[in-house]
Amino acid sequence: MNTPPNTSSTEFNPNDKTPPNSAGTEIIEVDGENVKSVVDANEYPLGFRACESVENYEFMNQIGTGSYGVVSRARCKKTGDIVALKRIKLPQELLVEGFPTSALREISTLMQMQHPNLVNAHEVVVGSDYNKIFVVMDYMDHTVKDLNEIMKQRFTQAEVKCLLIQLLDGVKYMHDNWVQHRDIKTSNLLLDNHGNLKICDFGLARKYSDPPRAYSPVVVTLYYRAIEILLGEKKYTPAIDMWSVGCVFAELLLKKPLFQGNGELDQIKQIFDVLGLPSESRWEGFQELPNVKKFHFTGSKTNNLHKRFTQQIGMTNNLPILSKLGLDLLERMLEFDPKLRITADEALKHPYFKESPLPKSKVMMPTFPATVHETGHRGHKRKHDEIVQEKAAPENSLFDRELQDLYEQNVNNRDSIF
């Protein structure tokens, strides 16, 4: 049997109770408060080592708030690299029985997922207290949501194709590795000034199984939430991510969300008004969904999605251009029956990406001035917008998500962090 190499610089003595040397006590400011590190990077036997100190990073400004914590822009003191520093939310009431599984799940998923179109986690660093834990991640210049709001013109079809291909590549990688994101939206899509798109915020990401098991229904931001979840389906599949991708696809063209419901029932109504009212023949099992039994829904008898777009250049109705092939791809992403909904792999092979105009090269994508990530000036508006979208579902509450975790563990009788 091969013996693993000794990665420790000194021989390990199991009787040695001397704690590792602590780092210095230089005070720095992180997320608006003073912290100091007590943990050094001393290596432990068998390849284990302590987390690095957050003192190795210089706080620059706050970027925003993700599903599970505050994200800041920081500079590595050793290399000068700009990174995103995410402090994991760890409320005291949730630490009584140990480290929250929700936070552990996000860190674990971030460390496992390595792909050019996913935000990569470099390391976990700690502050002065056990509840001050930070994840060091890739820094990106903008969110797609910010750019869509500040741009005077819509993204062109070629630019939308470039962004959509990268999004689908990232989603395909997650699904190939049995992970569903469960919160894909434009504010969770990051873009740098080199045309690279990355999916971020894995606070709701979950390992999934086949056949599917019961999960919490309180997932995905309302505007991007799949119809089966809205109608009460708990045993949902990764197809929910593809519905969200379809909503993002439409938003890139429209410069606004396709469905903007004021609560879950209004969201369902808007979906049925645009896509038509489903039937048992169109969606097998539709009549058995919990909320279909509880409520009577009305909507259009026909699919009106094509009315949101024009297929001819030079039209004066100011509608975005989407070809017949593009409309076909969008409709397949927004297919009611999740079993019939297009997968990420199938979408990447769709002929829409091979017709003119072809996807724009990443190096030819436009660059943009600093947004909230560098200035920090748009934080209040972002917070207000997210509150408006989250009226019907408090999924940004860590306490509520902990209750979801307990629910899912009880339903599936599993103690895994996934």
C-alpha positions as CSV (number, residue, x, y, z in Angstrom):
1,M,0.0,0.0,0.0
2,N,1.4,3.4,-0.9
3,T,1.9,5.8,2.0
4,P,0.7,9.3,1.4
5,P,3.5,11.9,1.5
6,N,4.0,13.8,4.7
7,T,2.9,17.3,4.0
8,S,3.8,18.6,7.4
9,S,7.0,20.5,7.8
10,T,7.6,18.9,11.2
11,E,7.1,15.4,12.6
12,F,3.7,14.9,14.2
13,N,3.7,14.1,17.9
14,P,0.2,12.9,19.1
15,N,1.2,13.7,22.7
16,D,2.0,17.3,21.9
17,K,-0.8,19.4,23.1
18,T,0.8,22.7,22.1
19,P,-1.7,24.7,19.9
20,P,-0.6,26.0,16.6
21,N,0.9,29.5,16.5
22,S,-1.6,32.2,16.1
23,A,-1.3,35.0,13.6
24,G,-0.6,38.6,14.4
25,T,-3.3,40.9,15.9
26,E,-3.3,43.7,13.4
27,I,-6.8,45.2,13.3
28,I,-8.4,45.4,9.9
29,E,-11.9,46.4,8.8
30,V,-14.1,43.8,7.0
31,D,-17.7,44.5,6.1
32,G,-17.6,47.7,8.2
33,E,-16.4,46.1,11.5
34,N,-13.0,45.6,13.1
35,V,-11.8,42.0,13.2
36,K,-8.5,40.3,14.0
37,S,-7.4,36.8,13.2
38,V,-6.3,34.1,15.7
39,V,-5.7,31.3,13.3
40,D,-2.5,30.8,11.2
41,A,-1.9,28.5,8.2
42,N,0.1,25.9,10.1
43,E,-0.1,22.6,8.4
44,Y,-1.5,19.5,10.2
45,P,-0.7,15.8,9.7
46,L,-2.2,13.8,6.8
47,G,-2.6,16.9,4.7
48,F,-4.9,18.9,7.0
49,R,-4.2,22.5,7.8
50,A,-5.8,25.4,9.5
51,C,-7.7,28.0,7.5
52,E,-5.9,31.1,6.5
53,S,-6.6,34.3,8.2
54,V,-8.9,37.0,6.8
55,E,-6.1,39.4,7.7
56,N,-4.5,38.3,4.4
57,Y,-7.1,40.3,2.6
58,E,-7.7,44.1,2.5
59,F,-11.4,45.1,2.5
60,M,-12.3,47.5,-0.3
61,N,-16.1,47.8,-0.5
62,Q,-19.3,45.9,0.0
63,I,-20.7,44.4,-3.2
64,G,-24.0,43.1,-2.0
65,T,-25.9,40.4,-0.1
66,G,-26.2,36.8,-1.4
67,S,-28.5,34.0,-0.2
68,Y,-26.4,33.3,2.9
69,G,-24.1,36.3,3.5
70,V,-22.6,39.6,2.7
71,V,-20.2,39.8,-0.2
72,S,-17.3,42.3,-0.3
73,R,-14.6,43.2,-2.7
74,A,-11.1,42.6,-1.3
75,R,-7.5,42.6,-2.3
76,C,-5.1,39.7,-1.4
77,K,-2.2,41.2,0.4
78,K,0.2,38.5,-0.8
79,T,-0.6,38.6,-4.5
80,G,-2.5,41.8,-5.1
81,D,-5.4,39.9,-6.7
82,I,-8.9,41.3,-6.4
83,V,-11.3,38.7,-5.0
84,A,-14.8,38.5,-3.7
85,L,-15.0,37.8,0.0
86,K,-18.2,36.4,1.2
87,R,-19.0,36.3,4.9
88,I,-21.3,33.4,5.8
89,K,-24.3,34.4,7.9
90,L,-24.1,32.5,11.2
91,P,-26.7,33.8,13.6
92,Q,-26.0,32.8,17.2
93,E,-29.4,31.1,17.6
94,L,-28.4,28.7,14.8
95,L,-25.0,27.9,16.2
96,V,-26.3,26.3,19.4
97,E,-26.4,22.8,17.9
98,G,-23.3,23.2,15.6
99,F,-22.4,24.7,12.3
100,P,-25.6,25.3,10.1
101,T,-26.0,22.6,7.4
102,S,-27.2,25.3,5.0
103,A,-23.9,27.2,5.2
104,L,-21.9,24.0,5.1
105,R,-23.8,22.9,2.0
106,E,-23.0,26.1,0.2
107,I,-19.3,26.0,1.1
108,S,-19.1,22.3,0.1
109,T,-20.8,22.9,-3.2
110,L,-18.6,25.9,-4.0
111,M,-15.4,23.9,-3.3
112,Q,-16.6,20.9,-5.4
113,M,-17.8,22.8,-8.5
114,Q,-14.9,23.9,-10.7
115,H,-16.0,25.2,-14.1
116,P,-15.2,28.3,-16.2
117,N,-18.9,29.4,-16.0
118,L,-19.3,28.9,-12.3
119,V,-17.8,31.2,-9.6
120,N,-14.9,29.3,-8.1
121,A,-14.1,29.2,-4.4
122,H,-10.4,29.5,-3.7
123,E,-10.3,29.0,0.0
124,V,-12.1,29.5,3.3
125,V,-10.6,32.0,5.7
126,V,-11.5,32.9,9.3
127,G,-11.7,36.0,11.5
128,S,-11.2,36.4,15.2
129,D,-14.3,34.5,16.3
130,Y,-15.6,31.1,15.4
131,N,-18.6,32.6,13.7
132,K,-16.6,34.8,11.4
133,I,-16.1,32.6,8.4
134,F,-15.4,33.9,4.9
135,V,-15.3,32.2,1.5
136,V,-12.8,33.7,-1.0
137,M,-14.2,33.5,-4.6
138,D,-13.7,34.9,-8.1
139,Y,-14.3,38.6,-8.4
140,M,-16.4,39.7,-11.4
141,D,-17.0,43.2,-12.6
142,H,-20.8,43.3,-13.0
143,T,-24.1,41.4,-12.5
144,V,-26.2,40.8,-15.6
145,K,-29.1,42.4,-13.7
146,D,-27.2,45.7,-13.2
147,L,-26.1,45.8,-16.8
148,N,-29.6,45.2,-18.1
149,E,-30.8,48.1,-16.0
150,I,-28.1,50.7,-16.9
151,M,-27.8,49.8,-20.6
152,K,-29.8,52.2,-22.9
153,Q,-30.1,49.6,-25.6
154,R,-31.0,45.9,-25.4
155,F,-28.4,43.2,-25.8
156,T,-28.2,42.2,-29.4
157,Q,-29.1,38.7,-30.5
158,A,-25.5,37.9,-31.0
159,E,-24.6,39.1,-27.5
160,V,-27.6,37.2,-26.0
161,K,-26.4,34.0,-27.7
162,C,-22.9,34.5,-26.2
163,L,-24.3,34.9,-22.7
164,L,-26.9,32.1,-23.1
165,I,-24.3,29.6,-24.3
166,Q,-22.1,30.3,-21.2
167,L,-25.1,30.0,-18.9
168,L,-26.2,26.7,-20.4
169,D,-22.6,25.4,-20.2
170,G,-22.6,26.1,-16.5
171,V,-26.0,24.6,-15.9
172,K,-25.1,21.5,-17.9
173,Y,-22.0,21.0,-15.7
174,M,-24.0,21.3,-12.5
175,H,-26.7,18.9,-13.8
176,D,-24.0,16.4,-15.0
177,N,-22.7,16.5,-11.4
178,W,-26.1,15.9,-9.9
179,V,-26.5,19.4,-8.6
180,Q,-29.5,21.7,-9.1
181,H,-28.9,25.4,-8.5
182,R,-32.5,26.4,-7.5
183,D,-32.0,30.1,-7.7
184,I,-30.9,31.1,-11.2
185,K,-31.7,34.7,-12.0
186,T,-30.0,37.7,-13.5
187,S,-28.6,39.0,-10.2
188,N,-26.9,35.6,-9.7
189,L,-25.1,35.9,-13.1
190,L,-21.8,37.7,-13.1
191,L,-20.0,39.2,-16.1
192,D,-16.5,40.6,-16.4
193,N,-15.2,43.0,-19.0
194,H,-13.7,40.2,-21.0
195,G,-17.1,38.7,-21.8
196,N,-16.9,35.8,-19.3
197,L,-20.2,34.9,-17.5
198,K,-20.3,33.0,-14.2
199,I,-23.1,31.6,-12.1
200,C,-22.9,32.5,-8.5
201,D,-24.7,32.1,-5.1
202,F,-25.0,28.4,-4.4
203,G,-26.9,28.9,-1.1
204,L,-29.9,27.0,-2.4
205,A,-28.0,24.4,-4.5
206,R,-28.8,20.8,-3.8
207,K,-27.7,17.4,-4.8
208,Y,-30.6,15.6,-6.5
209,S,-31.5,12.0,-7.1
210,D,-33.3,10.0,-9.8
211,P,-36.1,9.3,-9.1
212,P,-36.6,12.7,-7.5
213,R,-37.4,13.0,-3.8
214,A,-39.3,15.6,-1.9
215,Y,-37.6,19.0,-1.5
216,S,-38.7,22.4,-0.1
217,P,-41.1,24.2,-2.3
218,V,-39.8,27.6,-1.1
219,V,-37.0,28.0,-3.6
220,V,-36.1,30.2,-6.6
221,T,-36.9,33.9,-6.7
222,L,-40.5,34.4,-7.6
223,Y,-40.0,35.8,-11.1
224,Y,-37.9,32.8,-12.1
225,R,-39.8,30.1,-10.3
226,A,-40.9,27.1,-12.3
227,I,-44.6,26.5,-12.8
228,E,-44.5,23.1,-11.1
229,I,-43.1,24.6,-7.9
230,L,-45.8,27.3,-7.9
231,L,-48.4,24.6,-8.3
232,G,-47.1,22.7,-5.2
233,E,-44.9,20.0,-6.7
234,K,-42.3,19.0,-4.1
235,K,-40.6,16.2,-6.0
236,Y,-39.2,18.5,-8.7
237,T,-36.2,17.9,-10.9
238,P,-33.4,20.0,-12.4
239,A,-35.9,21.0,-15.0
240,I,-36.7,23.9,-12.6
241,D,-33.3,25.4,-13.5
242,M,-34.1,25.3,-17.2
243,W,-37.4,27.2,-16.6
244,S,-35.2,29.9,-14.8
245,V,-32.8,29.9,-17.8
246,G,-35.8,30.5,-20.1
247,C,-36.9,33.5,-17.9
248,V,-33.3,34.8,-18.0
249,F,-33.3,34.4,-21.8
250,A,-36.5,36.4,-22.2
251,E,-35.2,39.1,-19.8
252,L,-32.0,39.6,-21.7
253,L,-34.1,40.4,-24.8
254,L,-36.9,42.3,-23.1
255,K,-34.8,44.3,-20.6
256,K,-37.3,43.3,-17.9
257,P,-38.6,40.0,-16.4
258,L,-41.0,38.1,-18.5
259,F,-43.3,37.3,-15.5
260,Q,-43.5,39.9,-12.7
261,G,-46.2,38.6,-10.4
262,N,-47.2,40.3,-7.2
263,G,-47.3,37.1,-5.2
264,E,-47.5,33.5,-6.2
265,L,-51.1,33.4,-7.4
266,D,-50.5,36.5,-9.6
267,Q,-47.3,34.9,-10.9
268,I,-49.3,31.8,-12.0
269,K,-51.9,34.0,-13.6
270,Q,-49.3,35.9,-15.6
271,I,-47.7,32.7,-16.8
272,F,-51.1,31.3,-17.9
273,D,-51.9,34.5,-19.7
274,V,-48.7,34.4,-21.7
275,L,-48.3,30.6,-22.2
276,G,-51.9,29.5,-22.2
277,L,-53.7,27.4,-19.7
278,P,-52.3,23.9,-19.4
279,S,-54.5,20.8,-19.6
280,E,-54.1,17.1,-18.7
281,S,-53.3,16.3,-22.3
282,R,-50.6,19.0,-22.5
283,W,-49.2,18.2,-19.0
284,E,-49.7,14.7,-17.7
285,G,-50.4,14.9,-14.0
286,F,-51.4,18.5,-14.1
287,Q,-54.8,17.9,-12.4
288,E,-53.1,16.1,-9.5
289,L,-50.9,19.0,-8.4
290,P,-51.7,20.3,-4.9
291,N,-52.5,23.9,-5.9
292,V,-54.5,22.9,-8.9
293,K,-56.9,21.0,-6.6
294,K,-57.1,24.0,-4.2
295,F,-57.6,26.9,-6.7
296,H,-59.4,27.5,-10.0
297,F,-57.1,29.1,-12.5
298,T,-58.0,31.0,-15.6
299,G,-55.8,32.1,-18.5
300,S,-55.5,32.3,-22.3
301,K,-56.5,29.3,-24.4
302,T,-53.5,29.8,-26.7
303,N,-49.8,30.5,-26.3
304,N,-49.2,34.2,-26.7
305,L,-45.4,34.2,-26.1
306,H,-44.7,35.2,-29.7
307,K,-46.6,38.5,-29.1
308,R,-43.7,39.7,-26.9
309,F,-41.3,39.6,-29.8
310,T,-41.0,40.6,-33.4
311,Q,-39.3,38.4,-36.1
312,Q,-38.7,41.2,-38.6
313,I,-36.0,43.9,-38.5
314,G,-37.3,47.4,-38.8
315,M,-40.6,47.0,-37.0
316,T,-41.8,50.1,-35.3
317,N,-43.4,48.5,-32.3
318,N,-40.1,48.6,-30.3
319,L,-40.3,44.9,-29.5
320,P,-37.1,42.9,-29.3
321,I,-36.2,40.6,-32.3
322,L,-36.4,36.9,-31.8
323,S,-36.3,34.5,-34.7
324,K,-38.6,31.5,-35.1
325,L,-35.8,29.2,-34.0
326,G,-35.2,31.5,-31.0
327,L,-38.8,31.4,-30.1
328,D,-38.9,27.6,-30.4
329,L,-35.9,27.4,-27.9
330,L,-37.6,29.7,-25.5
331,E,-40.9,27.9,-25.6
332,R,-39.1,24.6,-25.0
333,M,-37.4,26.1,-21.9
334,L,-40.8,27.2,-20.7
335,E,-42.5,23.9,-21.4
336,F,-45.2,23.2,-18.7
337,D,-44.4,19.5,-18.4
338,P,-40.9,19.2,-16.7
339,K,-40.5,15.8,-18.4
340,L,-40.8,17.4,-21.8
341,R,-38.8,20.6,-20.9
342,I,-35.5,20.9,-22.9
343,T,-32.3,20.0,-21.0
344,A,-29.1,22.2,-20.9
345,D,-27.3,19.7,-23.2
346,E,-30.2,19.7,-25.7
347,A,-30.4,23.5,-25.6
348,L,-26.7,23.9,-26.5
349,K,-27.3,21.8,-29.6
350,H,-30.3,23.8,-30.7
351,P,-30.1,25.3,-34.3
352,Y,-30.8,28.8,-32.9
353,F,-27.1,29.1,-32.1
354,K,-26.1,28.2,-35.6
355,E,-28.3,30.6,-37.5
356,S,-27.4,34.2,-38.3
357,P,-26.4,36.2,-36.4
358,L,-23.9,33.8,-34.8
359,P,-23.0,34.1,-31.1
360,K,-20.6,37.0,-30.5
361,S,-17.1,36.1,-29.4
362,K,-16.4,36.8,-25.7
363,V,-13.5,39.1,-26.6
364,M,-15.9,41.2,-28.8
365,M,-18.5,41.6,-26.0
366,P,-19.0,45.2,-24.9
367,T,-17.3,46.6,-21.8
368,F,-19.1,48.6,-19.2
369,P,-18.2,51.2,-16.6
370,A,-18.1,50.3,-12.9
371,T,-21.4,49.3,-11.3
372,V,-22.3,48.4,-7.8
373,H,-19.4,46.0,-7.5
374,E,-16.8,48.8,-7.6
375,T,-18.8,51.8,-6.4
376,G,-21.2,50.3,-3.9
377,H,-23.7,53.0,-4.7
378,R,-26.5,50.8,-5.9
379,G,-26.9,48.7,-2.8
380,H,-30.1,50.4,-1.5
381,K,-31.9,50.1,-4.9
382,R,-30.9,46.4,-5.2
383,K,-32.1,45.7,-1.7
384,H,-35.5,47.4,-2.5
385,D,-35.9,45.5,-5.8
386,E,-35.2,42.1,-4.1
387,I,-37.7,42.9,-1.4
388,V,-40.4,43.7,-4.0
389,Q,-39.7,40.4,-5.8
390,E,-39.7,38.3,-2.6
391,K,-43.1,39.4,-1.2
392,A,-44.5,35.9,-1.6
393,A,-41.6,33.8,-0.5
394,P,-39.0,34.7,2.2
395,E,-36.3,32.5,0.8
396,N,-33.6,35.0,1.7
397,S,-34.2,34.4,5.3
398,L,-31.5,32.0,6.7
399,F,-33.9,31.0,9.6
400,D,-36.6,30.0,7.1
401,R,-34.1,28.0,5.1
402,E,-33.0,26.2,8.2
403,L,-36.6,25.2,8.7
404,Q,-36.6,24.0,5.1
405,D,-33.5,21.9,5.9
406,L,-35.2,20.2,8.8
407,Y,-38.3,19.6,6.6
408,E,-36.2,17.9,3.9
409,Q,-34.2,15.9,6.4
410,N,-37.4,14.6,8.0
411,V,-39.0,13.8,4.7
412,N,-36.0,11.9,3.4
413,N,-34.5,10.6,6.6
414,R,-31.1,11.6,5.6
415,D,-28.3,13.2,7.6
416,S,-26.1,14.2,4.6
417,I,-25.3,17.8,4.1
418,F,-26.9,17.5,0.8
